[in-house]
C-alpha cells in the first residue's frame, strides 16, 4: 500500500493538486455499476424498475436481463468533478469518459442473453509538492496516477411464463492496469533527476447468480451473489537508469452480496431500496509477488481493506399516459434517490472513509415510435474520513445514457 512518496530518502506526504482521498490505493475509486436510470434511483441494482422497458444492461443482478421484451443496446458517458481538503492542502479533479456499453438479446421462451463492458474503478490523481530542498537545491516532487479496472460480463437469464420468478447466471471478467509515476524535478535546472514508474496489471474472473421474484404485480424482490474469484497480478517497475523489474502473483477476491425490493404504489409511483456488500477484506494472496522496485514502490499487501457496504433508496414517478398529459411535467418521468455507506480502502492516513450521494434524473424519448430514449442522472455527494483532520471530499457527476430497443427477430411476413 502506498501511504506516501519516498524519494531520495525523504518522505513526501501525498497531498495538494488533483487527487482523491484513496486514488493511490490498489484499485482506486470504485464506480457504481448502474445504468443512468438505475443510478438516478439511488444506484438501484436489485430489481427491474416498472414502466418502459423493464430491463437494461449493466446491472449487478443478471436475472434482470430476462425482463427484456425487445433487443436492448445502451451506451453511457459521464462527466464529473471532485474537490477535496486534505492534510497537505486542497485538491480538485475533473473526470470524464465512457462508463458503460451493453447489449441484451431476448431469444424467446423467457430466455435472454447479454453482455457488457463497464468502467469499474479509476485511479486518477496528480500530486505536486514544492518547497523541499536536496543539497540546498529547490526541488518539486511529482506523483501521478492513471488507469483502473474494467469489468466485462456475459450472462444468460430465464423467467417463468408467469413472470413470477427469473434467474440469471453471469461470468465477470476484471481486467486493466493501474499506473503510478513519481519524479524529483530540480526547479532551477528544469529537468527531472529521477523518474520511476510502477504498473500493476490485473486479470481476474468470478461468477454471479441472480434472482428476481414477483409475488404480486406490485412487489418485486431481488438478490444476487457473486462468488469469490481469482486475479492474476503483474508488477512492472521501471526506473530511468535500470531495466524493468517484473514480478507476478495470484490473488483471491472476496465475494459480493446484493438484496433489495421494489414497491409499485400505483400506476405512476414506485419506491425502491437495496443493500450491497463487497468483501474487499477477503482479498488475499495465493502467491504473493516479490516486492519490486526501490523507493516509493510500496508494499504488496492488502492491509487496511474492509468489507464495504452501502444502502440506497429511490423513488420514481412515471410520465402520464399521452391522453392524460396536461402540463410539461406530465410528459417526463422524475427520479430521485439517496445512497450512503463506507469505502473499501482507507485514506492515506489509514482512516475509514464514509460516502453518501443524492441523485436526480429523468428521461426523454428520442427517435421514432419510442424505439430509443435518453436517460439523464445527476449525482452529488461527499466523502469524509474518520480521522480527525483527515480528508473530506465533495463531488458531482452527470451521466447520459442512450438506450435503443429493437425487434430483430420477427417472423417473415406472408
URVEN-V241371 format. One record per residue. N is the residue number from 1. OMEGA is omega in degrees with one decimal (NA if undefined). NEAR is the number of other ideal C-beta (glycine too) atoms within 12 Angstrom. Layout:
<<N	OMEGA	NEAR> <N	OMEGA	NEAR>>
This chain:
<<1	-179.9	26> <2	177.6	38> <3	179.5	26> <4	-178.7	26> <5	-178.9	41> <6	-179.6	25> <7	175.8	31> <8	176.0	24> <9	-178.9	14> <10	177.3	21> <11	179.5	19> <12	-178.8	33> <13	178.7	26> <14	178.5	44> <15	178.8	36> <16	-179.5	28> <17	-169.9	29> <18	-179.4	30> <19	163.4	42> <20	-175.6	47> <21	-178.3	45> <22	179.5	47> <23	-179.2	45> <24	-178.7	44> <25	-169.4	42> <26	-172.9	39> <27	178.4	43> <28	-173.7	37> <29	178.7	40> <30	-179.8	37> <31	177.0	33> <32	-179.1	44> <33	-179.8	42> <34	172.9	52> <35	-178.8	48> <36	178.8	42> <37	-179.5	51> <38	178.5	49> <39	179.5	47> <40	176.5	44> <41	179.0	49> <42	-179.0	43> <43	179.1	49> <44	179.8	51> <45	-170.0	48> <46	-176.1	41> <47	176.8	42> <48	177.3	49> <49	178.4	47> <50	176.0	32> <51	178.3	30> <52	172.2	30> <53	-174.9	36> <54	-178.5	35> <55	173.3	45> <56	-177.3	48> <57	174.8	49> <58	-177.4	48> <59	178.7	51> <60	179.3	50> <61	-175.9	49> <62	179.9	49> <63	-176.2	46> <64	177.3	49> <65	-177.1	48> <66	179.6	42> <67	-176.3	40> <68	177.4	42> <69	177.5	25> <70	174.7	28> <71	-179.1	30> <72	173.2	43> <73	-169.4	31> <74	175.6	41> <75	-177.4	29> <76	175.7	40> <77	-177.8	25> <78	171.2	33> <79	-178.7	22> <80	178.8	35> <81	179.3	22> <82	173.7	38> <83	-175.3	26> <84	173.0	38> <85	-173.8	25> <86	-178.8	38> <87	-177.1	27> <88	179.4	31> <89	-179.3	22> <90	178.5	21> <91	176.1	35> <92	-173.9	25> <93	171.9	34> <94	179.6	20> <95	177.7	34> <96	177.0	19> <97	176.5	22> <98	-178.3	25> <99	-174.8	40> <100	169.2	42> <101	-175.9	30> <102	-176.1	41> <103	174.6	32> <104	-177.8	45> <105	171.6	31> <106	-174.7	32> <107	-176.1	20> <108	-178.8	20> <109	-179.5	13> <110	-177.8	25> <111	175.0	24> <112	174.0	40> <113	-179.2	29> <114	178.4	40> <115	-179.9	30> <116	178.2	41> <117	-176.6	29> <118	170.0	41> <119	-174.5	38> <120	175.9	36> <121	174.1	37> <122	178.4	37> <123	-175.8	40> <124	175.2	34> <125	177.2	43> <126	-172.2	28> <127	177.6	39> <128	178.2	29> <129	179.1	33> <130	176.2	21> <131	175.8	17> <132	179.1	26> <133	173.1	17> <134	-177.6	23> <135	176.6	13> <136	-179.0	9> <137	179.0	17> <138	179.5	19> <139	173.0	30> <140	177.5	31> <141	-178.6	42> <142	-178.8	34> <143	-176.0	43> <144	176.2	30> <145	176.3	40> <146	173.8	27> <147	-177.3	31> <148	-179.3	34> <149	171.6	34> <150	177.5	31> <151	171.8	42> <152	-175.9	29> <153	173.2	42> <154	-175.7	27> <155	176.8	39> <156	-179.6	30> <157	-179.6	42> <158	177.5	29> <159	175.6	35> <160	178.1	19> <161	178.6	13> <162	-177.3	12> <163	-177.7	22> <164	-177.2	20> <165	174.6	25> <166	177.9	40> <167	179.7	31> <168	177.1	41> <169	-174.4	31> <170	172.1	41> <171	-179.4	26> <172	175.7	39> <173	174.9	30> <174	-178.6	36> <175	177.8	29> <176	-178.4	31> <177	174.9	27> <178	-175.5	38> <179	177.4	29> <180	-179.0	39> <181	176.8	34> <182	-177.1	44> <183	174.0	31> <184	-179.2	37> <185	174.7	26> <186	-168.8	24> <187	180.0	22> <188	-176.9	14> <189	177.9	14> <190	178.1	11> <191	179.5	16> <192	179.0	22> <193	176.9	26> <194	176.2	29> <195	-177.1	24> <196	-178.1	37> <197	174.6	33> <198	178.5	43> <199	175.3	29> <200	177.5	43> <201	-174.2	25> <202	173.4	38> <203	-176.4	26> <204	-179.4	33> <205	171.6	26> <206	-178.8	30> <207	178.3	27> <208	178.9	41> <209	-176.8	30> <210	-178.7	45> <211	169.6	32> <212	178.0	44> <213	177.2	28> <214	-176.6	30> <215	173.7	17> <216	179.8	14> <217	-177.0	16> <218	179.8	18> <219	172.5	22> <220	176.9	37> <221	-178.4	30> <222	177.2	43> <223	175.8	34> <224	179.9	43> <225	174.4	31> <226	-178.4	36> <227	168.7	24> <228	-177.9	26> <229	179.1	30> <230	179.9	26> <231	172.5	35> <232	-177.6	25> <233	175.7	38> <234	175.3	29> <235	176.8	34> <236	-177.5	26> <237	-175.8	32> <238	174.6	25> <239	-178.0	26> <240	-174.2	19> <241	-179.8	10> <242	176.3	15> <243	-178.2	12> <244	176.2	18> <245	-172.9	23> <246	176.7	20> <247	-176.8	25> <248	178.5	24> <249	178.1	29> <250	-178.9	23> <251	173.3	35> <252	178.3	27> <253	175.5	40> <254	179.7	29> <255	180.0	26> <256	179.1	40> <257	178.4	31> <258	173.7	40> <259	179.6	27> <260	-178.4	44> <261	172.6	33> <262	-177.3	41> <263	177.9	26> <264	-175.3	27> <265	176.4	17> <266	-175.1	16> <267	-175.9	16> <268	-172.3	20> <269	177.3	25> <270	176.3	36> <271	-179.7	30> <272	174.2	42> <273	173.2	31> <274	-179.3	41> <275	-179.8	30> <276	174.8	39> <277	176.8	28> <278	-173.1	38> <279	175.0	27> <280	179.2	33> <281	177.5	24> <282	175.2	26> <283	-179.7	38> <284	-179.2	23> <285	164.6	24> <286	174.0	19> <287	-174.0	18> <288	176.8	21> <289	177.1	30> <290	176.1	19> <291	-174.2	20> <292	174.5	31> <293	-178.0	33> <294	-176.2	23> <295	176.7	25> <296	-175.4	36> <297	176.7	31> <298	-179.2	33> <299	-178.3	23> <300	-176.6	29> <301	179.8	19> <302	-177.2	30> <303	179.2	21> <304	178.9	27> <305	175.8	30> <306	176.0	29> <307	-179.6	23> <308	-179.2	33> <309	170.4	27> <310	177.9	38> <311	-178.5	28> <312	173.8	41> <313	-180.0	30> <314	177.8	40> <315	-178.0	31> <316	171.5	40> <317	179.6	30> <318	172.4	30> <319	177.5	28> <320	174.9	22> <321	-175.7	13> <322	-177.0	11> <323	178.3	7> <324	-176.8	13> <325	-179.8	14> <326	-179.5	11> <327	178.3	10> <328	-177.2	12> <329	176.3	15> <330	-172.9	18> <331	-175.3	20> <332	172.5	23> <333	177.2	35> <334	-177.4	29> <335	177.6	42> <336	-179.8	32> <337	178.7	41> <338	179.6	28> <339	178.7	38> <340	-178.8	27> <341	-178.9	30> <342	-178.6	32> <343	-175.4	40> <344	-174.2	36> <345	176.5	40> <346	174.0	34> <347	-173.8	41> <348	176.7	38> <349	179.1	27> <350	-178.7	24> <351	177.6	28> <352	-177.1	29> <353	172.8	38> <354	-178.6	29> <355	172.7	40> <356	170.2	29> <357	173.5	34> <358	-176.2	31> <359	172.0	41> <360	179.8	30> <361	177.1	40> <362	-179.4	30> <363	179.0	36> <364	175.4	24> <365	174.2	24> <366	-177.3	19> <367	-175.8	15> <368	171.4	11> <369	177.6	13> <370	-176.9	20> <371	177.4	21> <372	177.7	26> <373	177.7	32> <374	176.4	27> <375	179.8	44> <376	177.6	33> <377	174.6	43> <378	-179.2	27> <379	176.5	42> <380	-174.9	25> <381	-178.3	33> <382	177.7	26> <383	-178.8	36> <384	176.5	26> <385	176.7	31> <386	-179.8	22> <387	172.6	20> <388	-177.6	11> <389	179.5	15> <390	-174.5	27> <391	168.5	42> <392	-177.8	30> <393	169.3	38> <394	-178.1	28> <395	169.0	32> <396	179.3	26> <397	172.1	39> <398	175.3	27> <399	176.1	41> <400	-179.8	33> <401	175.6	40> <402	179.4	32> <403	176.9	42> <404	178.6	31> <405	-177.3	32> <406	170.6	24> <407	-175.9	18> <408	-172.0	18> <409	179.9	15> <410	176.4	10> <411	-179.3	7> <412	177.6	5> <413	178.9	4> <414	NA	3>>
